[in-house]
Amino acid sequence: MLKPSINLSCKDNTKLLSFLEKFYNKKLDKSIENFSFDNPIEMIDLLSAVVDNNDKYNIHAWINLDEDIFLRVTNSNLNEIVKYLYERYPY
């Protein structure tokens, strides 16, 4: 079964690395662009942080919940995606 994941992209990988180091509050050796989650609800914190800081870092987030289907997460659809995650994965 496919694990839900987030794919992050940024034109400037140093900005992506800087954002991730601040988010995780630790030094990273390199930028990580793909995150998988056993519990999809755990995606919400990272998605919210990406959207909230988009003006500063210009990072794009895509989620993958089903095989070959990717949804772009933006400020205008974040709330709906969060609601959907709680409805689909109520645990």
Helices and strands as residue ranges (DSSP letters): E 5-9, H 13-24, E 34-36, G 40-42, H 43-52, H 54-57, E 60-66, E 69-73, H 78-88
